[in-house]
Amino acid sequence: DAPQRQDLIVARGRLSFVILNLYPYNNGHLMVAPMRHVATLAASTEDERAELMWFTRHAEMALTEAYQPQGINVGINLGRPAGAGVVDHLHIHLVPRWNGDTSFMSIVGNTRVLPEDLAQTAARLRPIFERLSKDA
């Protein structure tokens, strides 16, 4: 049974939210997205961009605390040729990375190996985001 969208959301703001990627590249793979369906940064408002970056910062902090990655990929895919899976909804990916975590299984076995299921990831990250929001 696939998780419901609300089960994947780990933080909500006034204009945006943080959600787990349903098909993560690594444990903790997050996306920060505006509530409003908007396809590009150019089409977003200044307030939306500010909250997106605020949550992106908190996502970096939460992932660092929860998973101690050695790096984090942060990126935005604009348009299908750029890799956007949901073309009409802007979102920022944050993918924790560790030395040696190549995409070997994805490339060779056409599968992904994740030792933590999404419910565990959500349970690990939600309290961190709640604390960060209170500290802000």
N, C-alpha and C positions, 0 to 999 in steps of 0.2 A: 504494500500500500504506500503510495507516494505521499509525502507530507503535504499538508495544506499550506497555502501561501502565508497565512498568519502564523503558522508554526515556524516558518523560516525567518520571520522578522525578529531581529535582536534589539533594535532601537528605533524609535519614532520621534520625529520632530514636528514642527509646524508645517514645513514645506517639503521635507524629505524623510527618508528612512534608510536603515541599514538591514540588508537581507542576506542570508546565506545563499550561495550559489547551489542550485539543485543538483548540478553536475560539476562538483568542485575539482580543480586541478590538484589541490592539496588540502589537508585539514585546515579549517579556518578561512577558506576562500570566501570573501565577502564582496558585496556590491553595495554601493551607496547610490541612491536614485532619488530624483524629485518625485513628489506625489503626483504632480501634473505630468501628463504625457507630453513630453517635449523631446524632439529628436536630436537637437544639437545644443552646444553651449551658446551659440549665437542666438538661439531662440529662447534661452532661459533668461529669467530676470536676475537682477543684481542680488536680490534677497535669496533666491534659489541657489545661486552660485556660492554665496557666503555660507549658507547652511550646508551645502554639499561639501565644501572644504572643511567646515567645522567637524562634520561627521567623518570625513576622510582622516582628519587628524586623530579623532577619537578611535577610529578603527585601527590606525597604526599603533596607537598606545595600547589598545585592548589586545591586539594580536601579539604584540611584543610581550605583554604581561602573561598572557595565557599560554603561548607556545614557544617563546624565546627563539624566534626565527633568526637566522643569520642575515637575512635580507627580506625585503618585501617588494614584489612587483606591484606597481600602481599604474593603471592604465585605463584609457577610454577608447573604445572602438566606435568610430562614427561611420555608419554605412555598412552594408553587407560585405562589400569587397575588403573592408578593414577588419572583418571578423565579428561584426555586431550580430548577435543571435536574435536580439529584439531590436529591430531597426528603428522603430518609432519611439523608443523610450531610452533616453540618455541614462547611462549608469557608469560608475567608476568601479573598476575591479581592484581588489587588494588580495594578493596571493602570497602567503608566507612561503619563504624559501630557505632551504638549508644546503650547505655544501654537500655535493654528491646526490642531490635529489633530482637526477635527470628524469626525463620523461620516458625512460626505458620501457616500462610496461605499456604505456599508451602507444608507443611506436611499434614495439615488437608484438605485443599480445593484444593490441586494440582493446585494452581494458585499463581501468584505473584501480589502484590499490589504496584504500583509505582505512586505517585502523580505527577510526572514530566515526560513528554514524552521526547524521545531522542533528538528531535530538540531543546527543551528548555535546556536540559543538555549541548548539544554541544555549544549553544549560550552563556551559562553561563561560560563554561570552556575555549573556544578558546581565548578570550582576556587575560585571566590570563596566559595561556601558551605563548602567544605572548610577554607579558611583561616580564615573567621569562626568555625567550630566549634572550631578549635584555639586561637584567640585568646581564646575565651570563658572 
